Amino acid sequence: MEIQRCFPQKLAKLFIAGLFLIGAVGFTITGFTVLPIIGFGMALPFAAIAFYLIKAHLNRQCEIDL
């Protein structure tokens, strides 16, 4: 029952993490082609946030535990 109650929060968490991961890939491509320092400098924080959100656990109230 717990899994069904928190499913929308888990889905939203993975969707937002996916958006950050897509942003990281986009900035990496930009880093290779147009702006190397700025592209890679922005890709690293986006990738770190994406992996944090993917690995983050939800507590009993379906929020991210810190």
C-alpha positions as CSV (number, residue, x, y, z in Angstrom):
1,M,0.0,0.0,0.0
2,E,2.9,2.3,0.8
3,I,4.3,2.0,-2.8
4,Q,1.0,3.0,-4.4
5,R,0.5,6.0,-2.1
6,C,4.0,7.5,-3.0
7,F,4.0,6.6,-6.6
8,P,3.2,10.1,-7.9
9,Q,6.1,11.6,-5.8
10,K,8.5,8.9,-7.0
11,L,7.5,9.5,-10.6
12,A,7.9,13.3,-10.3
13,K,11.3,12.8,-8.6
14,L,12.5,10.6,-11.5
15,F,11.0,13.0,-14.1
16,I,12.8,16.0,-12.6
17,A,16.0,14.0,-12.4
18,G,15.6,13.0,-16.0
19,L,15.3,16.6,-17.0
20,F,18.5,17.5,-15.1
21,L,20.2,14.6,-16.8
22,I,19.1,15.7,-20.3
23,G,20.4,19.2,-19.4
24,A,23.7,17.8,-18.3
25,V,24.0,15.9,-21.7
26,G,23.1,19.1,-23.5
27,F,25.7,21.1,-21.7
28,T,28.3,18.4,-22.3
29,I,27.6,18.6,-26.0
30,T,27.8,22.4,-25.8
31,G,31.1,21.9,-24.0
32,F,32.5,19.8,-26.8
33,T,31.3,22.1,-29.6
34,V,30.9,25.7,-28.6
35,L,31.9,26.8,-25.1
36,P,34.2,24.3,-23.5
37,I,34.7,25.9,-20.0
38,I,31.1,27.1,-19.6
39,G,29.5,23.9,-21.0
40,F,31.5,21.5,-18.8
41,G,31.2,23.9,-15.8
42,M,27.4,23.7,-16.1
43,A,27.2,20.0,-17.0
44,L,28.8,18.9,-13.7
45,P,26.3,20.5,-11.3
46,F,23.4,19.3,-13.5
47,A,24.7,15.8,-13.5
48,A,25.4,15.9,-9.7
49,I,21.8,17.1,-9.0
50,A,20.4,14.4,-11.3
51,F,22.3,11.6,-9.7
52,Y,21.4,13.0,-6.2
53,L,17.7,13.0,-7.1
54,I,17.9,9.5,-8.6
55,K,19.5,8.1,-5.4
56,A,17.4,10.2,-3.0
57,H,15.1,8.2,-0.7
58,L,11.5,9.2,0.2
59,N,10.5,9.2,3.8
60,R,7.1,8.1,5.1
61,Q,5.4,11.4,4.1
62,C,6.7,10.9,0.5
63,E,9.2,13.7,0.7
64,I,13.0,13.5,0.0
65,D,15.0,12.7,3.1
66,L,18.1,14.8,3.5
